[in-house]
Amino acid sequence: MTRRRQVRPWNQRIAPYLFILPNMLIFGVFIVYPAINGFYVSGFDSSNGRTFTPVGAANYGKLFGDEEFWSAARASLIFVVAFVLISTAAAIGLALLLTQPIRARGFFRAVFFLPVLLSPVVVGLLWSWILERRSGALNSVLGLDIGWLVDGPTALGVTVFVGVWMHVGFYTLIIMAGLQGIDGSYHEAARIDGAGAWQRFKHVTWPLLRPTTLVVVILSMIAGFQAFDFIYTLTGGGPLGATTLMVQYVYEHAFRSPIQYGLAAAGSVVLFCTIFALTMLNFLYGRRRESM
């Protein structure tokens, strides 16, 4: 007996596509088109901000010969590595703590998630007030005279701390969702076998949590490379460019005199390719570990 293939009406076949159409249009207008246009503009010279002269790949040569670009690239790399490591470790620690039956657990969850809801500009202004050398709240309370925002390495460390403070609540939420998806019978079996807390984490929690952690690593890496607004309001990129990351480099060449749209577009293309390549490497590494 042969089964006849059921043919759905045309309106049921196109209904799923109609639901995602608005999102696809928004994604195309605000993400895909600017990205393609960035590749296109990077091939032009626009020193006066009005006329565009084709120059081929000259902007990329100029970009890679610019010491300011390499300074921004080094600062971005240091920021991203520190931000990803600290954010991921802090999110795992907080998630493990906040999934335990502790008192006022809901209150602490709200406290750690609250910075996620704040505007990055507000976060930058808030911490610039707290860390100001002369009249800042931190130095006043502790009786210190530390220039948190005027010393290069210290200022870059402060931007990492503020970035972690602002994002760790969101990453903690993701890790908590991953922890709650782990079947409790695994822990119970390990406990019966005499495994301690560290052994249960090492041999049960961590292997099952690894896919969720990979998502956090990718999201935090992208957020680190795109960090700009709170750093700009916190340090303005100083002192002496110590906290100027690649996004700020692109912004200053696109919107500050002398305007160089082509050079800024070349910088944004390099940033896009860097994020895309690192994201794909993370995905491939994650899939390889899952298949082992």
Salt bridges, closest charged atoms under 4 A:
GLU67 OE2 - ARG74 NH2 3.27
ASP145 OD1 - ARG133 NE 3.13
ASP145 OD1 - ARG134 NH1 3.84
GLU188 OE1 - ARG191 NH1 3.10
GLU252 OE2 - ARG256 NH1 3.92
